[in-house]
Each structure stands twice: as C-alpha cells, then as structure tokens.
Amino acid sequence: MALAQSMLPPPFLAVAAIQPLPHQRQTLPIGAVRPGILPPRAAKRSAKARLPSAVTDESLSSIISDLELELDDGMAAAGELSGGSTLAERWREIHGRDEWVGLLDPMDPLLRSELIRYGEFAQACYDAFDYDPFSRFCGSCKYSRRKFFSSLGMDGAGYEVTRYLYATSNINLPNFFRTSRVGARTWSQEANWIGYVAVSDDETTARLGRRDLVIAWRGTVTRLEWIADLMDFLRPVTAVGIPSPDAAVKVESGFADLYTDKDPTCRFCKYSAREQVLTEVRKLVERYGAAGDEVSVSVTGHSLGSALAILSAYDIAEMGLNKASGGGGGAAAPVAVFSYSGPRVGNGRFKKRFDELGIKAIRVVNVHDTVPKVPGVLFNERVPELVRKAAEGLPWSYSHVGVELALDHKRSPFLKETGDPSCFHNLEAHLHLLDGYHGKGRRFVLASARDPALVNKSSDFLKDHHMVPPFWRQDENKGMTRAHDGRWVQRNRQEIDDHPEDTHHLLRRLGLAAENN
Amino acid sequence: MALAQSMLPPPFLAVAAIQPLPHQRQTLPIGAVRPGILPPRAAKRSAKARLPSAVTDESLSSIISDLELELDDGMAAAGELSGGSTLAERWREIHGRDEWVGLLDPMDPLLRSELIRYGEFAQACYDAFDYDPFSRFCGSCKYSRRKFFSSLGMDGAGYEVTRYLYATSNINLPNFFRTSRVGARTWSQEANWIGYVAVSDDETTARLGRRDLVIAWRGTVTRLEWIADLMDFLRPVTAVGIPSPDAAVKVESGFADLYTDKDPTCRFCKYSAREQVLTEVRKLVERYGAAGDEVSVSVTGHSLGSALAILSAYDIAEMGLNKASGGGGGAAAPVAVFSYSGPRVGNGRFKKRFDELGIKAIRVVNVHDTVPKVPGVLFNERVPELVRKAAEGLPWSYSHVGVELALDHKRSPFLKETGDPSCFHNLEAHLHLLDGYHGKGRRFVLASARDPALVNKSSDFLKDHHMVPPFWRQDENKGMTRAHDGRWVQRNRQEIDDHPEDTHHLLRRLGLAAENN
C-alpha cells in the first residue's frame, strides 16, 4: 500500500511549531476523550506561579509545572484542525475510513486524542495485571470485571467490560505469562488473563456517534526477549482454523498458537482466546445491531498485544462477525486496529487479505524501538516490489499492515538519554509522545498536557529533575492487607469470571463447536 | 560481667517444648503489650479449618494457618512463668533491675512481650523513614509527629511522640543517610531523621506501672557495609563533649560523631542529636517528676541504632538527666537499653562506667549475624581477663555492655535457608525469633502468634510456600497520588517539626549552651 510506504519514519527535521486550539485547561480523567488542548499563556503562567516555594506549602505541584511550554501567541492562529466538529460527526474518518489521509501531518487533534484514548485501553491491561509471583492470583486481572475501570481510576472511560479474555500459559512465552512461584492454591495453573472486551455506555455512545466495541489485548511491558523466541516461522492461518479464501495467507506461528490454543482441563482456558473473542463480538454486534445502533469494532494492543489485535481483527472480519448475523441486510461495522509498538504479524498475502476485508490499522511506533522492525528484518514491506515477489514464498517474509505513525522519543524534552530498549518500547512513553506530536518536523508541545509523570509508571525514562520516581506504579504493601485480627494477609479476590454460559451455543452457531468437546 | 559471659550462643540442643499460659487467641495490634499467648488446641484447629478451600472463598487466610503448631496439651501444665502478675507489678524486674537473672531461661513471657514491644518501637523508625531518592522528602520521616503511631497502624501503642530527632548527613555513612537524587526543593540538604522520643499516655502509664520515656534510634535495614566503614578507632568520650570522670572511657569515633555533630546552617541539625535528646529527656523527666509520676527511660535501637541507644543512655545517666533537676531528692529514673543486633560501642572502661552508672542493657542478637561481633573482633569482652588488660590501651579493644540474649534463626521453621547476611541482621526476623523463643534448647513455638508475615516486610527470609511476598512493605505508587486535576503528584508533607523553642534555654541549663552560637 502506498500509504504505508509514505508513513516511514520522518527525517529529523528542524522545527516549526504549530499548535491547535488553545482553550481552557481542564480536568481530564484518564480515558476521557481529549480534544487537543493547550493551556493558554495565562493559564500556564498561573500554573508556574503555583509552584511551591517551600516544601511545607500545602498546595500540590506536579511535573507539568516544570516545563517551559514556550508557546507563541501566534500559534493559536495556526488553526483548529478539527474544524470545530465533534467526534460524533467525524468518527468514521477518525476510525480510518480514509486511511487517515491528511490527518497525520499536521496531526489532527481529534485523532491524536483518540489514539491516546485507545492506547489507554491497552495500557489498562498492564495496570490491571497481577505480576507478583507470590500472589495466589499471579497471572490474573487484579480487579473484578464489573469494577475494572473504576479500580484503575478510569471512571470517566464510559465503557463497560463485558468479558475477560484468557489464554493458556502452556505456550512457551516466559516473559508474557506469569505464574505463581508456588503452585498450590493459586487461581489457575494454566491460564493467564490477556485482555478484555468492553462496550461504550449510552452516554459515551452518544458522544462517540456510535456504539463502540473495544477489544484490548495485553502485551509485554519490559523484557523484549520474547520477540527473539517468536521469530519462528509463518504458518497458514487455515492450519489453526482461521478461515481464509487464500491458502497462502500466513501469520507468525507463535501468535497463531497464542490466539488459538486451549486447555480442556482448565476452567479459564477451555476456550481459546479466539473462541472467547469471536463469541463475544458476535453477541454484542447482534445485541446492538438489533437495537438499531451503529456499531464500530476497535481493537487495541501494545507489543505482543498488537499482534493479537491485528490477528483477531482479521479473524473477526474474515468470519463476518462485524455484520449482522444471517449475512443479509445492514452495513458491516467498521473494524479498526489501534496498534502501539507492534511487530509484524503475517506475510504479504495476509496484508493483502487484511486490506480486502476493509480492516483499517494505524500503527503508532517509536523509530528507536526495534520491536516493530521484527519479524522480517530482511524481507518485508519495505523491500522493492520485485524482491518481495521473489521472497513471497519464504517463511520469513513478513509485511506490516495499515498505516504507520512514526514518533521519535528524542523529540520530547521530558525524556532522558538512555540506551534501554524497554524505554523505547514503553506504551506510556508512546502516549506521551503522541500528546506532543503535531506533525513531521514540528516542535514537541504537549497538546492536552497529558501528565508526563505517567511515563515513569513502569520505566525510568523521565529526566531525573522532574523528580518522578521510576517504576512508581505499585500496590500498597504488594497487596498485603491487615485483617481484623491484626494479621497481614493476601486478600482473597472476588469470584473470578470465567466464561458466559452461552459460549458453547454461540460457538455452535459460528460453526466452531466441533472443536469443543 | 559474669552475666554477659553466660549468655553466649547456646549449643544447638535437642528440643523439649515448654509453653506458658495458653489463653484465648486475641486481636493483637502491633505495638500492644503481648502477654505470652499461645492459642489453645481448639482455636488452632478452627484456624486451620478456616483455610480457604478455593481461592474464591471470601474469607481471609494468613500465613499462620500454614503452621502445624504441634502443641501438647501437657505443655500448659509447664506453667505460667509470669505467675499471673502484671507488668505494673513487675516492671522494674522486666526493665533490668536484677539484670534479667532467671528471666531468660526459660524465657519469661512478660519479658518476651516487652522485648518485642520495644523492638517494635525501633522497627517503627524503619517503617516511617522515607528512603526514596526521588522524593523531595527523602531522609525525613514520612509521617507527621502527632500522627506517627496511627500512621503506622500502631494506634494501640499508647505513646505520644514528643520530639523527632535529626542528625547531620555530612558524616560519611552512605548507607545510613539518604538524600534526594536531586537537590532542589528538598526538605533539607543536610539533615536526616534518625529517631524520636515518645512518652506513655495516662492509660498506658497505668498499665506499665510508670511513666515510660522511649527513645528510639533508627539503624540500617540492609547493606551492612557501614560497619566496615566504621571500624575506625576508639576516642575518649570527653573529646566530643560527653562528660566522664574517667578520661579512659572511649567509644567508637564514628558513633560519637553521629551523635554529636551538627550543622549551624541547617534548620533541622543546628542542634546535635545529643543536644536534642538530652534537652528532651530533661524536660520530660522534670515534667513528669513534678507531677509525681514514677519515670523510666527506655532506649531502643537496632544495628547502628543500638549503638546510638547505648551511647545516649550512657550520656543521659552520666549527665544525671534521669534524676530530678537540682540534683537533690527523689530516686533516679531507671535507664535501660533494649538493643537488637547491635555492634560493640566502646572499650572496657566504657563498659565499666556504664555499669557503675546503673544502666541496664539487654542485647538481643542472632548468633548468625556478624554485626554484634564487630568492632573488636580480636580484642573484646570474650578474651581472657589477662589479655584484655594487656590490650586495654589498644584502639581496637572493644567490649559489649549488658546482657546478651542469643537467638538462632535456624530454629524457626518459618525461615528458609539463606546465606544472605542482611536476613540474619533483619530486625523483624529478631522479633519473630523472640516470639518463638522459650529458652536455650527449647523448641521454637510462637508464643503470641505474632504474625510471621512481618518478617518479609523488608527481607526475603520466609519460606516460599508461605506465599508472603518478599520486601512487601511499600507505599502505594511510591507516594504518587492523583490530584484533583487528575495529575500525579508527590503530596507535599505537612509542616515538618524542627525543634522546640525551649531547646536553647534547656541547653543553657545543662551547661551546654556555649557550644551553640
């Protein structure tokens, strides 16, 4: 695709600042839709004046106060790229209908805030995952499904999680799966939580202009060795039960395994991730289609989660689950992938079929991150057409899908010099870079003043003088709490959701039940 | 002293269990006085029955449920060593009047619970200290003085902190002092919080049988390199302004510096730790003496904090501050040191003078911990009298003070095999060992069922199968909190106490004011 080619990493140009729409700085809960906001000069000055002169000052200060935003008053004149229109009016465009042509350079503020919003759905998978090998719930989601967003302080998200997704940890992905150090009395020996399906509530649906289904896949926060383990080989999707009219459509076999493997002995992974997500999407599309809602399917993921997002988006479209059941009638729900630091997933034929199915994908990457460069370092979408044709049959000829939005962490004045590849790959860092991105060669200026402190949630990437502790995201006392009798205990978690009772019924309707029992 | 000699580490004998006083298991907040409690068989069985059969059980379980206490019903008959008498009746004995003769083997339950209680006052210094180099308050106490115990969940302590103690961090003790990674806007560049003075409230005073002043000194949690740095040389106490009728009374110079150094430019350490503690003790002894209270002075500390405890107890007694002012009249308040894993502090003459002053010290050690064996590895109180006399003039001839209570971490079935010296040295581990200690060669059985989970607060010492995370004591999000505007900030601390206004006046009365300005 010409578009993908044109989205190669930009050269490191000199800077000309251009800024959209300054209106009043406002409280922005994580997960809320952010129009491109830049505090006007007056607001900035007052923020600076609020800096505590003495540590005994009772006011609060934050890292943002440290920044000299250096705004030019003239920048406001550079214009309102959104043209004042709302997400409800523009959502199809923002969702990739036109493959984001004209929205990336200069950066469209509404698209920017939506990229951050979908990235935060992926980030939620990290923030909610129980990594602690001493927890009996290691490998599960720390929060109950019904309180998912509120537990994460994302009350403003406006979505409801309808299903948790699990995968079997029998697959060899040591840095992705986590299991308790001690096997006894753990929630599960075989399963790991790998994401969720959520749907917008009525209020948010009105704001978004359609009922939005979000599928968010967990990836890997640090430790990039998994990618080396994965550089395995391409395998036809049909070999793992994913339909395709073209037998030459292939994907990396590790991703396919992760997506399709199951363990009949395990309550949580007796259905594959694939079966879980397909049945849930079928159910929700039918439910909201029957209610007359316009529906969109938005699949998001970071790193390995991006691979699952691309694969599952393909599967959903190939299975026709974005259409009302029965095949007839109404328009298909548009399917878009919001990918962050994702590796390549399949071959050129996979990409071709992905495009034919009308799936849109936007891939946010940091040019210094190696993960998006693999697999397929030698043979990929960047080599000349002729070489690619010749290499098509090779098991290591990969192709990216969709449109790339290349960011450069060296543009952010908040980030320090480091050689740590896990910093380059960090999702929160990408969201920070998005907030400062205004187009190729344009100066880095925070558009919504999204809190840069979030970058250090699980990295050591902010400059020291901002005084934000590295890796600050942690539970009080590692989840140990004081019981009524004074003892320190790990609180037992509430009932952990496994699978809705209609899963098998829905699988039968999808023609997939034969695989189950 | 004959007593100190007789308290050498016991041989690893076979076990005969003897147990005091089983009454009902009860809620025991940390810091509460614990009579020697052992749950009766029925209580134990029901605790075991409460073990969650499934992780979805909503009940709480704790590590204690894991233990087979293996009680013999006959053990109860072994008797109630406390003889049913109360702390109010026995406090002088427990406080060391008779140098703990007859209380250590078998272990007196009341003494055991008091050793744990004073150890917890020392532990509070660790739990309250801000170690985070990214905090603007690094090196200070995390909690305000008036809410000290409640912030630590020690509401039941029954003491009120009357003063925080600071030292100048200009001294070369890199693992003791902590300073912010970034100098600007920190609470202090020169000071570190090193402990506190507290006094028992009326209710607790009634229970204890006297008004108890506690002086607790912070030590070093991990990193034992400081002890190597300190193996410096002995120095006459008079050289640093501590009085002594015997010019040959010497202490390790590093401890003396830490205790007496100050920095006139610093709000928090313009008075030395010595000046702070002496003026506070004088004030409190006068206040409560005038009110007709019997008063005791209890000095506690772990590791380096033990050295400060011994040195300050000596100083208080030598200065006569435990007596009502004017020198005349009433009896002196008894001064006792509760020392945990402490090194040697001074020479033989220091010990001699310490004894002459009537100060009592009990030193709880783990026989596998090296810290109590230094300084003075070659010449110390254990070498024959003749050698000691000959070595007396050497600058590396040290002597322990007081009575040693030697514990052995290998006796606890909760602790794993490890070669990590910081585990052997850990204060919480000592408190756990105390709770299981019943006398030389007697079986390890938890007397009060003090929660073994506390051991892993800042160590990795519990057996893995107890499923208590190592180093679990940590603040939620490293103290980052969400402000009203959604930003993540380090909360500014309330006003940090420096020094009472009467400090200079009291110093003048003590004849020490000439040193100040």
Contacts between the chains, C-beta under 8 A, distances in Angstrom:
chain1	res1	chain2	res2	distance
A	27	B	484	7.1
A	27	B	485	5.2
A	27	B	486	5.4
A	28	B	486	5.5
A	29	B	486	5.7
A	30	B	486	7.0
A	52	B	185	7.3
A	52	B	492	6.1
A	55	B	136	5.7
A	55	B	137	7.2
A	55	B	185	6.4
A	55	B	186	7.1
A	55	B	187	4.9
A	55	B	492	6.1
A	55	B	493	6.8
A	55	B	496	7.8
A	56	B	492	7.2
A	56	B	493	7.4
A	56	B	494	7.4
A	56	B	495	5.1
A	56	B	496	6.6
A	57	B	492	5.7
A	58	B	492	6.1
A	58	B	494	7.4
A	59	B	492	6.9
A	60	B	483	4.6
A	60	B	484	7.9
A	60	B	487	7.8
A	60	B	489	4.8
A	60	B	491	6.7
A	60	B	492	6.7
A	61	B	489	6.2
A	61	B	490	7.9
A	61	B	492	7.2
A	62	B	483	6.6
A	62	B	487	4.2
A	62	B	488	6.8
A	62	B	489	4.3
A	63	B	487	7.8
A	63	B	488	8.0
A	63	B	489	7.9
A	64	B	487	6.5
A	132	B	469	5.9
A	134	B	464	7.9
A	134	B	467	5.6
A	134	B	468	6.6
A	134	B	469	3.8
A	134	B	470	7.2
A	135	B	467	7.8
A	135	B	469	7.2
A	136	B	55	5.7
A	136	B	467	6.4
A	137	B	55	7.1
A	153	B	482	6.3
A	180	B	467	7.7
A	181	B	464	5.7
A	181	B	467	7.9
A	182	B	464	5.9
A	182	B	465	5.5
A	182	B	467	5.7
A	184	B	465	7.6
A	185	B	52	7.2
A	185	B	55	6.4
A	185	B	467	7.8
A	186	B	55	7.0
A	187	B	55	4.9
A	451	B	486	7.1
A	451	B	487	4.8
A	451	B	488	5.6
A	453	B	480	6.8
A	453	B	487	7.0
A	453	B	488	4.2
A	453	B	489	7.6
A	454	B	488	6.7
A	464	B	134	7.9
A	464	B	181	5.8
A	464	B	182	5.8
A	465	B	182	5.4
A	465	B	184	7.6
A	467	B	134	5.7
A	467	B	135	7.8
A	467	B	136	6.4
A	467	B	180	7.7
A	467	B	181	8.0
A	467	B	182	5.7
A	467	B	185	7.8
A	467	B	490	7.0
A	468	B	134	6.6
A	468	B	480	7.3
A	468	B	488	7.7
A	469	B	132	5.9
A	469	B	134	3.8
A	469	B	135	7.2
A	469	B	478	4.2
A	469	B	479	7.5
A	469	B	480	6.9
A	470	B	134	7.2
A	471	B	478	8.0
A	472	B	477	5.3
A	472	B	478	4.2
A	472	B	480	5.1
A	472	B	488	7.9
A	473	B	477	6.0
A	474	B	474	5.7
A	474	B	475	7.8
A	474	B	476	7.0
A	474	B	477	6.2
A	474	B	478	6.4
A	475	B	474	7.8
A	475	B	476	6.4
A	476	B	474	7.0
A	476	B	475	6.4
A	476	B	476	3.8
A	477	B	472	5.3
A	477	B	473	6.0
A	477	B	474	6.2
A	478	B	469	4.2
A	478	B	471	8.0
A	478	B	472	4.2
A	478	B	474	6.4
A	479	B	469	7.5
A	480	B	453	6.9
A	480	B	468	7.4
A	480	B	469	6.9
A	480	B	472	5.1
A	482	B	153	6.3
A	483	B	60	4.7
A	483	B	62	6.6
A	484	B	27	7.1
A	484	B	60	8.0
A	485	B	27	5.2
A	486	B	27	5.3
A	486	B	28	5.3
A	486	B	29	5.4
A	486	B	30	7.0
A	486	B	451	7.1
A	487	B	60	7.9
A	487	B	62	4.1
A	487	B	63	7.8
A	487	B	64	6.5
A	487	B	451	4.8
A	487	B	453	6.9
A	488	B	62	6.8
A	488	B	63	8.0
A	488	B	451	5.6
A	488	B	453	4.2
A	488	B	454	6.7
A	488	B	468	7.7
A	488	B	472	8.0
A	489	B	60	4.8
A	489	B	61	6.2
A	489	B	62	4.3
A	489	B	63	8.0
A	489	B	453	7.6
A	490	B	61	7.9
A	490	B	467	7.0
A	491	B	60	6.7
A	492	B	52	6.1
A	492	B	55	6.2
A	492	B	56	7.2
A	492	B	57	5.7
A	492	B	58	6.0
A	492	B	59	6.8
A	492	B	60	6.6
A	492	B	61	7.3
A	493	B	55	6.9
A	493	B	56	7.4
A	494	B	56	7.5
A	494	B	58	7.4
A	495	B	56	5.1
A	496	B	55	7.8
A	496	B	56	6.6
